[in-house]
Amino acid sequence: MNAFVTALTAGTESYIALQRALGYQFRKQAATLRSLLRYVGSSHAGGPLSQALAVDFVMASNLTPNGRAICYGVVRRFAEYYAAFDPCTGSFDCRALPRSRHIPPPRILSDEELRSLMSASMRISVIQPLRGQTLTTVIGLLASTGLRSGEALRLDRTDVDLYTGILQIRKTKFRKDRLVPVHATTLAALQAYARYRDLVFPLQTSSAFFVSTRGTRLSPAGLHYGFEQACELAGLNRTGTKSLRPHDLRHRFAVTRLAHWHRQKTDVQSMLPILATYLGHGRYSDTAYYITATPELLSLIADNVFSTGAVA
């Protein structure tokens, strides 16, 4: 290990410790910077930390264009910090790898498609039924509550009150805890899953509510792999269509809830703060991002506008 790598390693770890001391989780960013260290070590770079080195590192990764832009931004901000310890550190152009602002629209599943997905989820593993039970319950929870997939996977047993149907959501995207009440049918599904899980693993091997076939916490990679399998089995990821993601179920929840309020002739504007709180948003604009104008929602809005005489 040359002197540059040694100094860069020390600077990286002190930077990560500083960010976490400031209250940031800094998991993905730390993984990016440690990947940079491995790249620098394997390429035998002798320093200094420069924009060219950062771009070479980012372009060598198997990332999307936006992923590369995010990765470059992490290294650029670290370089600003590291320059105080190594004056030879190069300057970074924030526009070197611009991030695309185009966001493909989410796929909003119909009720029939959601039923098909959940049915397929139960069939993804005949040999290990717990895998299908876990995936089906997670998908149902995401669809019925709009939780982020990470929030669902981080649930511990003590976070799920199987009597009152209240979920304690911790370590959210905005580092705020919140309580999420679930529907009676969702509670029944969680209770059924907990009974089955405890039959398979009578001795508790993990604090996690949702477990893998090894009894450990279900990982994001495990969820996404199983989700893709279920989508293929249900015929939802056909050629020419946007692949469905677990996060699309959060969009579906928001749209479905708005459609339900419009059918009930509810004052939707007055309910938006409640929806924002339930989804864990600090700003209404964050909630607006999840509201996709489906044909059904547009039709309901139009019907309500004309029925109230808002349009001459």
C-alpha positions as CSV (number, residue, x, y, z in Angstrom):
1,M,0.0,0.0,0.0
2,N,1.6,3.3,-1.1
3,A,1.6,6.5,0.9
4,F,-1.2,8.0,-1.2
5,V,-3.6,5.1,-0.5
6,T,-2.6,5.1,3.2
7,A,-3.4,8.8,3.6
8,L,-6.6,8.5,1.4
9,T,-7.8,5.6,3.6
10,A,-7.3,7.6,6.8
11,G,-9.0,10.7,5.3
12,T,-11.9,8.6,4.1
13,E,-12.6,7.0,7.4
14,S,-12.4,10.3,9.3
15,Y,-14.8,11.8,6.7
16,I,-17.3,8.9,7.2
17,A,-17.0,9.3,11.0
18,L,-17.6,13.0,10.8
19,Q,-20.7,12.6,8.6
20,R,-22.2,10.0,11.0
21,A,-21.3,12.2,14.0
22,L,-23.4,14.9,12.3
23,G,-26.4,12.6,12.3
24,Y,-26.3,11.2,8.8
25,Q,-26.6,7.5,8.2
26,F,-24.1,7.7,5.4
27,R,-24.3,4.0,4.4
28,K,-24.4,4.2,0.6
29,Q,-21.9,7.1,0.5
30,A,-19.5,5.2,2.8
31,A,-19.8,2.2,0.5
32,T,-19.0,4.4,-2.5
33,L,-15.9,5.9,-0.9
34,R,-14.6,2.5,0.2
35,S,-15.1,1.2,-3.3
36,L,-13.0,4.2,-4.4
37,L,-10.2,3.1,-2.1
38,R,-10.3,-0.4,-3.5
39,Y,-10.2,1.0,-7.1
40,V,-7.2,3.3,-6.2
41,G,-5.4,0.4,-4.6
42,S,-6.0,-2.0,-7.5
43,S,-5.0,0.6,-10.1
44,H,-1.8,1.5,-8.2
45,A,-2.6,5.2,-8.5
46,G,0.0,7.4,-6.8
47,G,-2.2,10.4,-6.3
48,P,-3.3,13.0,-6.0
49,L,-7.0,12.7,-5.8
50,S,-8.2,14.3,-9.0
51,Q,-11.3,14.7,-11.1
52,A,-9.8,12.4,-13.8
53,L,-9.2,9.7,-11.2
54,A,-12.8,10.1,-9.9
55,V,-14.3,10.0,-13.4
56,D,-12.2,6.8,-14.3
57,F,-13.5,5.2,-11.1
58,V,-17.1,6.1,-11.7
59,M,-17.0,5.1,-15.4
60,A,-15.5,1.7,-14.5
61,S,-18.6,0.9,-12.3
62,N,-21.6,-0.9,-13.6
63,L,-24.0,2.0,-12.9
64,T,-26.7,3.8,-14.8
65,P,-25.9,7.4,-16.0
66,N,-27.7,8.8,-13.0
67,G,-26.0,6.4,-10.7
68,R,-22.6,7.5,-12.0
69,A,-23.6,11.1,-11.4
70,I,-24.6,10.4,-7.8
71,C,-21.4,8.4,-7.3
72,Y,-19.3,11.3,-8.7
73,G,-21.0,13.8,-6.5
74,V,-20.1,11.7,-3.4
75,V,-16.4,11.7,-4.4
76,R,-16.5,15.4,-5.3
77,R,-17.9,16.4,-1.9
78,F,-15.3,14.1,-0.2
79,A,-12.5,15.8,-2.3
80,E,-13.6,19.2,-0.9
81,Y,-13.0,17.9,2.6
82,Y,-9.8,16.0,1.8
83,A,-8.2,19.1,0.1
84,A,-7.7,20.5,3.6
85,F,-5.3,17.6,4.4
86,D,-3.8,17.3,0.9
87,P,-3.4,20.6,-0.9
88,C,-2.5,18.7,-4.1
89,T,-6.1,17.5,-4.4
90,G,-7.6,18.6,-7.7
91,S,-10.6,20.8,-8.2
92,F,-13.8,19.0,-9.3
93,D,-16.3,20.4,-11.8
94,C,-19.8,19.8,-10.4
95,R,-21.1,19.5,-14.0
96,A,-18.6,16.9,-15.2
97,L,-21.2,14.2,-15.0
98,P,-24.6,15.9,-15.0
99,R,-27.6,14.1,-13.6
100,S,-30.6,13.5,-15.8
101,R,-33.8,15.0,-14.4
102,H,-36.0,12.7,-16.5
103,I,-37.9,10.4,-14.2
104,P,-39.8,7.6,-16.0
105,P,-43.4,7.4,-14.8
106,P,-44.3,4.7,-12.3
107,R,-46.4,1.7,-13.2
108,I,-49.7,1.7,-11.4
109,L,-51.0,-1.8,-11.1
110,S,-54.7,-2.5,-11.4
111,D,-56.5,-4.5,-8.7
112,E,-56.4,-7.5,-10.9
113,E,-52.7,-7.2,-11.6
114,L,-52.0,-6.8,-7.9
115,R,-53.9,-10.0,-7.2
116,S,-52.0,-11.7,-9.9
117,L,-48.7,-10.5,-8.5
118,M,-49.5,-11.7,-5.0
119,S,-50.7,-15.1,-6.3
120,A,-47.5,-15.5,-8.2
121,S,-45.5,-14.5,-5.1
122,M,-46.9,-17.5,-3.3
123,R,-45.6,-19.8,-6.0
124,I,-42.0,-18.7,-6.4
125,S,-40.7,-21.5,-4.3
126,V,-42.4,-24.8,-3.9
127,I,-39.4,-26.3,-1.9
128,Q,-39.3,-23.4,0.6
129,P,-42.9,-22.1,1.1
130,L,-41.7,-19.5,3.7
131,R,-40.1,-17.6,0.8
132,G,-43.4,-17.2,-0.9
133,Q,-45.2,-16.4,2.3
134,T,-42.7,-13.7,3.2
135,L,-42.7,-12.1,-0.3
136,T,-46.5,-12.1,-0.5
137,T,-46.9,-10.5,2.9
138,V,-44.3,-7.8,2.2
139,I,-46.0,-7.0,-1.2
140,G,-49.4,-6.8,0.5
141,L,-48.0,-4.5,3.2
142,L,-46.4,-2.2,0.7
143,A,-49.5,-2.0,-1.4
144,S,-51.9,-1.4,1.6
145,T,-49.7,1.1,3.5
146,G,-47.4,2.8,1.0
147,L,-44.4,2.0,3.1
148,R,-41.0,2.3,1.5
149,S,-39.6,-1.2,0.9
150,G,-36.6,-0.4,3.2
151,E,-39.0,0.6,6.0
152,A,-40.8,-2.7,5.7
153,L,-37.6,-4.7,5.7
154,R,-36.2,-2.9,8.8
155,L,-39.3,-3.7,10.9
156,D,-38.4,-5.7,14.0
157,R,-40.9,-7.9,15.8
158,T,-41.3,-5.4,18.5
159,D,-42.2,-2.7,15.9
160,V,-45.3,-4.7,14.8
161,D,-48.1,-4.6,17.3
162,L,-50.2,-7.7,16.3
163,Y,-53.0,-6.7,18.6
164,T,-53.6,-3.0,17.7
165,G,-52.3,-3.1,14.2
166,I,-49.9,-0.2,14.8
167,L,-46.4,-0.2,13.1
168,Q,-43.5,1.7,14.6
169,I,-41.5,2.9,11.6
170,R,-37.9,3.8,12.6
171,K,-34.9,5.0,10.7
172,T,-37.0,6.6,7.9
173,K,-35.6,8.5,4.9
174,F,-35.8,11.8,6.8
175,R,-34.6,10.3,10.1
176,K,-38.0,10.6,11.7
177,D,-40.0,7.9,13.5
178,R,-43.7,7.6,12.8
179,L,-46.6,5.3,13.7
180,V,-48.6,3.7,10.9
181,P,-52.0,2.1,11.6
182,V,-52.9,-0.7,9.2
183,H,-56.2,-2.0,7.9
184,A,-57.8,-5.0,9.6
185,T,-57.2,-7.2,6.6
186,T,-53.5,-6.2,6.6
187,L,-53.3,-6.9,10.3
188,A,-54.8,-10.4,9.7
189,A,-52.2,-11.1,7.0
190,L,-49.4,-10.0,9.4
191,Q,-50.7,-12.2,12.1
192,A,-50.9,-15.2,9.8
193,Y,-47.4,-14.6,8.6
194,A,-46.0,-14.3,12.1
195,R,-47.6,-17.6,13.0
196,Y,-46.2,-19.4,10.0
197,R,-42.8,-17.8,10.4
198,D,-42.6,-19.0,14.1
199,L,-43.6,-22.5,13.0
200,V,-40.7,-22.6,10.6
201,F,-38.3,-21.0,13.1
202,P,-39.7,-21.9,16.6
203,L,-36.4,-20.6,18.1
204,Q,-36.0,-16.9,17.3
205,T,-32.9,-16.4,15.3
206,S,-33.4,-12.7,14.4
207,S,-35.2,-9.7,15.7
208,A,-36.5,-9.0,12.2
209,F,-40.2,-9.4,11.5
210,F,-39.7,-10.4,7.8
211,V,-37.1,-13.2,7.5
212,S,-35.3,-15.1,4.8
213,T,-35.3,-18.9,4.4
214,R,-32.2,-18.9,6.7
215,G,-34.1,-17.1,9.5
216,T,-32.1,-13.9,9.0
217,R,-33.6,-10.5,8.1
218,L,-34.9,-10.4,4.5
219,S,-32.4,-8.3,2.5
220,P,-33.2,-5.6,-0.1
221,A,-31.5,-7.9,-2.7
222,G,-33.6,-10.8,-1.6
223,L,-36.8,-8.8,-1.9
224,H,-35.9,-7.4,-5.4
225,Y,-34.9,-10.8,-6.7
226,G,-38.1,-12.4,-5.5
227,F,-40.1,-9.5,-6.7
228,E,-38.7,-9.8,-10.2
229,Q,-39.4,-13.6,-10.2
230,A,-43.0,-13.0,-9.2
231,C,-43.5,-10.3,-11.9
232,E,-42.2,-12.7,-14.5
233,L,-44.4,-15.5,-13.2
234,A,-47.4,-13.2,-13.3
235,G,-46.5,-11.9,-16.8
236,L,-46.3,-8.3,-15.6
237,N,-42.8,-7.5,-17.1
238,R,-43.7,-8.0,-20.8
239,T,-41.4,-6.8,-23.5
240,G,-41.8,-3.1,-24.2
241,T,-43.2,-2.3,-20.8
242,K,-41.4,-0.6,-17.9
243,S,-40.3,-3.2,-15.3
244,L,-42.3,-3.1,-12.1
245,R,-40.4,-2.1,-8.9
246,P,-41.5,-2.5,-5.3
247,H,-41.4,1.3,-5.0
248,D,-44.2,1.5,-7.6
249,L,-46.5,0.1,-4.9
250,R,-46.0,3.2,-2.9
251,H,-47.2,5.3,-5.9
252,R,-50.1,2.9,-6.3
253,F,-51.1,3.5,-2.6
254,A,-51.2,7.3,-3.0
255,V,-53.2,7.2,-6.2
256,T,-55.6,4.5,-4.8
257,R,-56.2,6.6,-1.7
258,L,-56.9,9.8,-3.6
259,A,-59.3,7.9,-5.9
260,H,-61.1,6.5,-2.9
261,W,-61.5,10.0,-1.4
262,H,-62.9,11.3,-4.7
263,R,-65.4,8.5,-4.9
264,Q,-66.5,9.4,-1.4
265,K,-66.8,13.1,-2.4
266,T,-64.3,13.9,0.4
267,D,-62.5,17.3,0.5
268,V,-59.3,15.9,-0.8
269,Q,-57.3,19.1,-0.2
270,S,-58.0,18.9,3.5
271,M,-56.9,15.2,3.5
272,L,-53.5,15.8,1.8
273,P,-51.7,16.7,5.1
274,I,-52.9,13.3,6.5
275,L,-51.7,11.4,3.5
276,A,-48.3,13.2,3.7
277,T,-48.0,12.3,7.4
278,Y,-48.9,8.7,6.8
279,L,-46.3,8.4,4.0
280,G,-43.7,10.0,6.2
281,H,-43.2,13.2,4.2
282,G,-42.1,16.5,5.6
283,R,-43.4,18.5,2.7
284,Y,-46.6,18.3,0.5
285,S,-44.5,18.6,-2.6
286,D,-42.9,15.2,-1.7
287,T,-46.3,13.7,-1.6
288,A,-47.3,15.3,-4.9
289,Y,-44.4,13.3,-6.6
290,Y,-46.3,10.1,-5.9
291,I,-49.6,11.3,-7.4
292,T,-49.8,9.9,-10.9
293,A,-52.7,11.0,-13.1
294,T,-54.3,7.7,-13.9
295,P,-57.4,7.6,-16.2
296,E,-59.6,6.6,-13.3
297,L,-58.3,9.4,-11.1
298,L,-58.7,12.0,-13.8
299,S,-62.2,10.8,-14.5
300,L,-63.2,11.0,-10.8
301,I,-61.7,14.5,-10.5
302,A,-63.6,15.6,-13.6
303,D,-66.8,14.2,-12.3
304,N,-66.4,15.9,-8.9
305,V,-65.5,19.3,-10.6
306,F,-68.5,19.3,-12.8
307,S,-70.9,18.0,-10.1
308,T,-69.9,20.9,-7.8
309,G,-70.3,23.4,-10.5
310,A,-66.6,24.5,-10.3
311,V,-66.5,24.7,-14.1
312,A,-68.9,27.0,-16.0
